[in-house]
Amino acid sequence: LVSEGRKFTYAEVDRITDSLAGYLVSSGMKRGSVVGILIPRCEYMVLASMGVLKAGCAYLPLDPTYPEDRLNLMVSDSGACMLITTPELSGIISDSFSGERMMVDAIPALPEPAAALPEPCPEDRFVILYTSGSTGVPKGVMLEHQNLVAFIKFYRKYYDLKAEHRVAAYASFGFDANMMDIYPALTTGATVHIIPEEIRLDLVAINDYFEANGITHGFFTTQVGVQFLQNTDNHSLVHLSVGGEKLVSVDPAENYTFHNGYGPTECTIFTTTLPVLKREPNIPIGKPTDQLNCYVMDKNLHRLPVGAAGELIIAGMQVGRGYLNRPDKTAEAFFMLNGERAYHTGDIVRYRQDGNIEFVGRKDGQVKVRGFRIELGEIETLIAGYEGV
């Protein structure tokens, strides 16, 4: 693990995260408890998260660039009973939060755990990620350990990930792609590089960092990735992926493979991928990952033939548990199909003759802003709150 010149071996990561997990258990954290993590971009994006997971808990990533009201709502709605943070950021969370606040500076000095740590089960909660809600209240997506294991198996195979590779952690902490940047690498023996905040919007600086550190795998949100592809000459990368928005027509990369990824947070990061090997006017989103089935269906859940547009239904091991504290929204979006968990994406797609899926549009008022899903209803709710509107 590398962050701002600080380097941690696997042995050091293990010791620090074991100690944190032991402290959390001794502090009363139970299997399934939620621990909020509000920190700047640094090595604790990995260390704090892994410590929480080793304690059998689920973590709630809190991006300090989010509005304070939204962060406080997430902490309250999730039922978080502890907050790992820094003195500079702790004040963002109001005094109404009654749980313990642990500063990251205290983590390195924690003793080794006094007892064996709990073993997480496949169906235990792994993370809670908040997405936009049409009523103005964000929805907490619950993903489980088995969802991440299924995705990691796909990632390691698809990207031919090996221990000698170096993976860039570029995505925001609260974005599901952050897990793609971290966990496949750390379960393979590879190296994770936390990309510093100050260069995240400087494509030249990012490219310099990639080449100086031999970065082989990376992910950007679509617009940033396209700019990187078109404006830099990189020779370290083996694979570069983009996702979060519809990809415009681009030429393939010359020195590495450029991948178009698609996937709702509810289905654990990428659910389809496509290596972009040629320029075409409408680049498809690709084929399903190994652990998923993708169906194109009409409103009566009848499968449609190749070429016909309908809603994309995703089923399989990467489909999450549902929305926290929102049984109504969970029932609307999640259901069982052929004995598997399935999810209504709300995206209109069609299958092409070559087996790839082509994105057509949305069936509702959802849009993408910088890779984040935003319900227009949430914007309408805020506008309606202004006097005179």
C-alpha positions as CSV (number, residue, x, y, z in Angstrom):
1,L,0.0,0.0,0.0
2,V,1.5,3.4,-1.1
3,S,0.1,6.8,-0.2
4,E,2.0,10.1,-0.5
5,G,5.3,8.4,-0.2
6,R,4.3,6.3,2.8
7,K,4.6,2.6,2.1
8,F,3.1,-0.4,3.9
9,T,3.9,-4.0,3.4
10,Y,1.2,-6.7,3.7
11,A,2.6,-7.6,7.1
12,E,2.3,-4.0,8.3
13,V,-1.2,-3.7,6.8
14,D,-2.2,-6.9,8.6
15,R,-0.9,-5.8,11.9
16,I,-2.6,-2.4,11.8
17,T,-5.9,-3.7,10.6
18,D,-5.9,-6.6,13.1
19,S,-5.2,-4.1,15.9
20,L,-8.0,-1.8,14.8
21,A,-10.4,-4.8,14.5
22,G,-9.5,-6.0,18.0
23,Y,-10.2,-2.5,19.3
24,L,-13.6,-2.3,17.6
25,V,-14.6,-5.7,19.0
26,S,-13.4,-4.8,22.5
27,S,-15.4,-1.5,22.2
28,G,-18.6,-3.4,21.7
29,M,-18.9,-3.5,18.0
30,K,-21.0,-6.5,17.0
31,R,-21.3,-8.5,13.8
32,G,-23.1,-6.2,11.3
33,S,-22.5,-3.0,13.2
34,V,-21.9,0.0,11.0
35,V,-18.8,2.1,11.4
36,G,-18.6,5.5,9.6
37,I,-15.2,6.5,8.1
38,L,-14.8,10.3,7.5
39,I,-11.2,10.9,6.4
40,P,-9.2,12.7,3.6
41,R,-7.6,10.8,0.8
42,C,-4.9,8.8,2.5
43,E,-3.8,5.2,3.4
44,Y,-6.6,4.9,5.9
45,M,-9.1,4.6,3.0
46,V,-7.7,1.0,3.0
47,L,-6.5,0.5,6.6
48,A,-9.7,1.8,8.4
49,S,-12.0,0.0,6.0
50,M,-10.2,-3.3,6.3
51,G,-10.0,-3.0,10.1
52,V,-13.8,-2.5,10.2
53,L,-14.3,-5.6,8.0
54,K,-12.0,-7.7,10.1
55,A,-14.2,-6.9,13.1
56,G,-17.2,-8.4,11.3
57,C,-18.7,-4.9,10.8
58,A,-19.8,-3.0,7.7
59,Y,-18.2,0.3,6.9
60,L,-19.8,3.6,5.8
61,P,-17.4,5.6,3.6
62,L,-18.0,9.3,4.1
63,D,-16.5,11.6,1.5
64,P,-15.6,15.0,3.2
65,T,-16.4,16.8,-0.1
66,Y,-20.1,16.0,0.3
67,P,-22.4,18.6,1.9
68,E,-22.5,18.5,5.7
69,D,-26.3,17.9,5.8
70,R,-25.9,14.8,3.5
71,L,-23.1,13.4,5.6
72,N,-25.1,13.8,8.8
73,L,-28.1,12.2,7.2
74,M,-26.0,9.2,6.1
75,V,-24.6,8.7,9.6
76,S,-28.0,9.0,11.2
77,D,-29.8,6.7,8.7
78,S,-27.1,4.1,8.7
79,G,-27.3,3.7,12.5
80,A,-23.5,4.0,12.7
81,C,-22.3,3.4,16.2
82,M,-18.7,4.6,15.8
83,L,-16.9,7.2,13.6
84,I,-13.3,7.0,12.5
85,T,-12.1,10.4,11.5
86,T,-9.6,13.2,12.0
87,P,-9.7,16.2,14.4
88,E,-10.1,18.5,11.3
89,L,-13.1,16.6,9.9
90,S,-14.8,15.4,13.1
91,G,-16.8,18.6,13.5
92,I,-18.7,18.0,10.3
93,I,-20.7,15.4,12.1
94,S,-23.1,17.1,14.6
95,D,-23.2,16.5,18.3
96,S,-26.4,14.5,17.8
97,F,-24.2,11.6,16.9
98,S,-23.7,9.8,20.3
99,G,-21.3,7.1,19.2
100,E,-17.5,7.1,19.9
101,R,-15.3,9.2,17.7
102,M,-11.9,7.6,17.0
103,M,-9.1,9.6,15.5
104,V,-6.9,7.8,12.9
105,D,-3.8,9.1,14.6
106,A,-4.5,6.7,17.5
107,I,-4.7,3.6,15.3
108,P,-1.0,2.8,14.8
109,A,-0.5,2.6,18.6
110,L,-3.3,0.1,19.2
111,P,-2.2,-3.2,20.8
112,E,-2.6,-6.5,19.0
113,P,-6.0,-8.1,19.5
114,A,-6.4,-10.0,22.8
115,A,-8.8,-12.6,21.3
116,A,-9.4,-14.2,17.9
117,L,-11.3,-12.0,15.5
118,P,-14.7,-12.9,14.1
119,E,-14.9,-14.6,10.7
120,P,-17.2,-12.7,8.4
121,C,-19.9,-14.8,6.7
122,P,-20.7,-14.5,2.9
123,E,-24.1,-12.9,3.7
124,D,-22.7,-10.3,6.2
125,R,-22.9,-6.7,5.2
126,F,-19.6,-5.4,3.7
127,V,-20.4,-1.7,3.0
128,I,-23.2,0.8,2.9
129,L,-23.1,3.2,-0.1
130,Y,-25.6,6.0,-0.5
131,T,-27.2,6.9,-3.8
132,S,-29.6,9.6,-4.8
133,G,-33.3,9.3,-3.8
134,S,-36.2,10.8,-5.7
135,T,-37.8,12.2,-2.5
136,G,-34.6,14.0,-1.5
137,V,-33.6,11.3,1.0
138,P,-30.5,9.3,-0.2
139,K,-30.8,5.5,-0.2
140,G,-28.3,3.3,1.5
141,V,-27.3,0.3,-0.7
142,M,-26.2,-2.7,1.3
143,L,-23.6,-4.9,-0.3
144,E,-22.5,-8.2,1.2
145,H,-19.1,-10.0,1.4
146,Q,-20.3,-12.5,-1.2
147,N,-21.1,-9.7,-3.7
148,L,-17.5,-8.4,-3.4
149,V,-16.0,-11.9,-3.7
150,A,-18.0,-12.5,-6.9
151,F,-16.8,-9.2,-8.4
152,I,-13.2,-9.8,-7.3
153,K,-13.1,-13.2,-9.0
154,F,-14.3,-11.6,-12.2
155,Y,-11.8,-8.7,-12.0
156,R,-8.8,-10.8,-11.3
157,K,-9.6,-13.0,-14.3
158,Y,-10.8,-10.3,-16.8
159,Y,-7.8,-8.0,-16.1
160,D,-5.3,-10.8,-15.7
161,L,-4.3,-9.3,-12.3
162,K,-1.0,-10.6,-10.8
163,A,1.0,-9.8,-7.7
164,E,3.6,-7.8,-9.6
165,H,0.9,-5.3,-10.8
166,R,0.3,-1.8,-9.4
167,V,-3.2,-0.5,-9.2
168,A,-4.2,3.2,-8.9
169,A,-6.9,4.1,-6.4
170,Y,-8.4,7.1,-8.1
171,A,-12.1,6.9,-7.3
172,S,-13.7,9.0,-4.5
173,F,-14.0,7.1,-1.2
174,G,-17.8,7.2,-1.3
175,F,-18.0,5.9,-4.9
176,D,-18.4,2.1,-5.4
177,A,-15.4,2.1,-7.8
178,N,-13.2,2.7,-4.8
179,M,-13.7,-0.9,-3.9
180,M,-12.6,-2.0,-7.4
181,D,-9.4,0.1,-6.9
182,I,-8.6,-1.7,-3.6
183,Y,-9.9,-5.2,-3.0
184,P,-8.9,-7.1,-6.2
185,A,-5.3,-5.9,-5.8
186,L,-5.1,-6.7,-2.1
187,T,-6.5,-10.2,-2.5
188,T,-3.9,-10.8,-5.3
189,G,-0.8,-9.6,-3.6
190,A,-0.5,-6.5,-5.9
191,T,0.2,-2.9,-4.8
192,V,-2.4,-0.2,-4.3
193,H,-1.4,3.4,-4.9
194,I,-3.7,6.1,-3.4
195,I,-3.7,8.9,-5.9
196,P,-3.2,12.2,-4.0
197,E,-6.1,14.6,-4.0
198,E,-4.0,17.5,-5.4
199,I,-3.3,15.8,-8.7
200,R,-6.7,14.1,-9.3
201,L,-7.8,16.7,-11.8
202,D,-4.4,17.2,-13.4
203,L,-4.1,14.7,-16.2
204,V,-0.4,15.5,-16.9
205,A,0.5,15.0,-13.3
206,I,-1.5,11.8,-13.1
207,N,0.2,10.4,-16.2
208,D,3.6,11.4,-14.7
209,Y,2.7,9.6,-11.4
210,F,1.5,6.5,-13.3
211,E,4.8,6.3,-15.3
212,A,7.1,7.1,-12.4
213,N,5.4,4.4,-10.2
214,G,4.8,1.8,-13.0
215,I,1.0,1.9,-12.6
216,T,-0.5,-1.0,-14.6
217,H,-4.3,-0.8,-13.8
218,G,-6.5,2.2,-13.4
219,F,-10.1,3.5,-13.4
220,F,-11.5,6.9,-14.1
221,T,-15.0,8.3,-14.4
222,T,-15.9,8.3,-18.1
223,Q,-15.3,12.0,-18.9
224,V,-11.9,12.1,-17.1
225,G,-10.9,8.8,-18.7
226,V,-11.7,10.0,-22.2
227,Q,-9.6,13.1,-21.7
228,F,-6.8,11.0,-20.3
229,L,-7.0,8.7,-23.3
230,Q,-7.0,11.6,-25.8
231,N,-4.5,13.9,-24.2
232,T,-1.7,11.7,-22.7
233,D,0.8,9.3,-24.0
234,N,1.1,6.6,-21.3
235,H,3.5,3.7,-21.4
236,S,3.0,2.0,-18.0
237,L,-0.7,1.0,-18.1
238,V,-1.9,-2.4,-19.2
239,H,-5.6,-1.8,-18.6
240,L,-7.5,1.5,-18.1
241,S,-11.2,1.3,-17.4
242,V,-13.9,4.0,-17.4
243,G,-17.5,4.0,-16.1
244,G,-20.3,6.0,-14.6
245,E,-21.6,7.7,-17.8
246,K,-22.2,6.8,-21.5
247,L,-19.0,6.6,-23.4
248,V,-18.7,8.8,-26.5
249,S,-17.1,7.5,-29.7
250,V,-13.3,7.1,-29.2
251,D,-10.4,5.5,-30.8
252,P,-8.7,2.6,-29.0
253,A,-5.7,3.3,-26.9
254,E,-2.3,2.6,-28.5
255,N,-0.3,1.3,-25.6
256,Y,-2.9,-0.3,-23.3
257,T,-6.4,-1.7,-23.4
258,F,-9.2,0.8,-22.8
259,H,-12.3,-0.7,-21.2
260,N,-15.9,0.6,-21.1
261,G,-17.6,-0.5,-17.9
262,Y,-21.2,-0.3,-16.7
263,G,-22.9,-1.1,-13.5
264,P,-25.3,0.2,-10.8
265,T,-24.0,0.4,-7.3
266,E,-26.8,-2.1,-6.3
267,C,-25.0,-4.8,-8.4
268,T,-21.5,-4.3,-7.1
269,I,-19.5,-2.0,-9.4
270,F,-19.2,-3.3,-12.9
271,T,-21.8,-5.7,-14.3
272,T,-20.8,-5.5,-18.0
273,T,-17.5,-4.6,-19.6
274,L,-16.1,-4.1,-23.1
275,P,-12.6,-3.7,-24.3
276,V,-12.7,-0.9,-26.9
277,L,-10.8,-2.3,-29.9
278,K,-12.3,-0.2,-32.6
279,R,-14.0,3.1,-33.1
280,E,-17.7,2.9,-33.6
281,P,-20.5,5.5,-33.3
282,N,-22.3,3.8,-30.4
283,I,-19.9,2.0,-28.2
284,P,-21.8,-0.8,-26.3
285,I,-21.4,-1.5,-22.6
286,G,-20.3,-5.0,-23.3
287,K,-21.1,-8.5,-21.9
288,P,-22.1,-9.6,-18.3
289,T,-19.4,-10.5,-15.8
290,D,-18.9,-14.1,-14.9
291,Q,-21.3,-14.1,-11.9
292,L,-24.2,-12.3,-13.5
293,N,-27.0,-12.8,-16.0
294,C,-28.3,-9.8,-17.9
295,Y,-31.8,-9.9,-19.4
296,V,-33.6,-7.4,-21.6
297,M,-37.3,-7.5,-20.7
298,D,-40.6,-5.8,-21.2
299,K,-42.8,-4.4,-18.4
300,N,-44.3,-7.9,-17.9
301,L,-40.8,-9.4,-17.4
302,H,-40.9,-11.2,-20.7
303,R,-37.6,-11.5,-22.4
304,L,-37.1,-9.6,-25.7
305,P,-35.3,-10.7,-28.8
306,V,-32.0,-9.5,-30.0
307,G,-32.3,-5.9,-31.3
308,A,-35.4,-5.1,-29.3
309,A,-35.1,-2.4,-26.6
310,G,-36.3,-3.1,-23.1
311,E,-35.3,-2.7,-19.4
312,L,-32.0,-4.3,-18.3
313,I,-32.6,-6.7,-15.5
314,I,-29.5,-8.0,-13.7
315,A,-29.5,-11.2,-11.7
316,G,-26.8,-13.2,-9.9
317,M,-24.1,-13.2,-7.2
318,Q,-23.2,-9.5,-7.5
319,V,-26.7,-8.2,-6.7
320,G,-26.8,-6.6,-3.3
321,R,-29.2,-7.1,-0.4
322,G,-31.3,-4.0,-0.9
323,Y,-31.7,-0.6,0.6
324,L,-31.2,0.0,4.3
325,N,-34.4,1.0,6.2
326,R,-36.3,1.3,2.9
327,P,-38.4,-1.9,2.5
328,D,-40.7,-0.1,0.0
329,K,-37.8,0.9,-2.3
330,T,-36.2,-2.5,-1.9
331,A,-39.4,-4.2,-3.0
332,E,-39.7,-1.9,-6.0
333,A,-36.2,-2.6,-7.3
334,F,-35.2,-6.1,-6.0
335,F,-36.9,-9.4,-6.6
336,M,-36.1,-13.1,-7.2
337,L,-35.7,-14.4,-10.8
338,N,-34.9,-18.0,-11.6
339,G,-33.8,-18.5,-8.0
340,E,-31.4,-15.6,-8.0
341,R,-31.5,-12.1,-6.6
342,A,-32.4,-9.7,-9.4
343,Y,-32.5,-5.9,-9.8
344,H,-34.5,-3.5,-12.0
345,T,-31.9,-1.1,-13.4
346,G,-34.3,1.3,-15.0
347,D,-31.9,1.4,-18.0
348,I,-33.2,0.8,-21.5
349,V,-30.8,-1.4,-23.5
350,R,-30.8,-3.8,-26.4
351,Y,-28.7,-6.9,-27.2
352,R,-26.7,-6.7,-30.4
353,Q,-26.0,-9.7,-32.7
354,D,-22.5,-10.0,-31.4
355,G,-23.7,-10.5,-27.8
356,N,-22.8,-7.1,-26.5
357,I,-25.4,-4.9,-24.8
358,E,-26.0,-1.4,-26.2
359,F,-27.2,1.4,-23.9
360,V,-30.3,3.3,-25.2
361,G,-31.5,5.5,-22.3
362,R,-33.4,5.7,-19.1
363,K,-37.1,4.9,-18.4
364,D,-37.3,7.5,-15.6
365,G,-36.0,10.9,-14.6
366,Q,-32.5,9.7,-13.5
367,V,-29.4,11.5,-14.8
368,K,-25.7,11.2,-14.3
369,V,-23.6,14.1,-13.0
370,R,-19.9,13.5,-12.9
371,G,-20.5,9.7,-12.7
372,F,-23.0,9.9,-9.8
373,R,-26.6,8.9,-10.3
374,I,-29.0,11.8,-9.5
375,E,-32.8,11.5,-9.3
376,L,-34.4,14.6,-10.8
377,G,-37.0,14.2,-8.1
378,E,-34.3,15.0,-5.5
379,I,-33.5,18.3,-7.4
380,E,-37.2,19.1,-7.7
381,T,-37.7,18.5,-4.0
382,L,-35.0,21.1,-3.2
383,I,-36.3,23.6,-5.7
384,A,-39.8,23.3,-4.3
385,G,-38.5,24.2,-0.9
386,Y,-37.7,27.8,-2.1
387,E,-40.2,30.4,-1.3
388,G,-42.1,31.5,-4.4
389,V,-41.5,28.3,-6.3
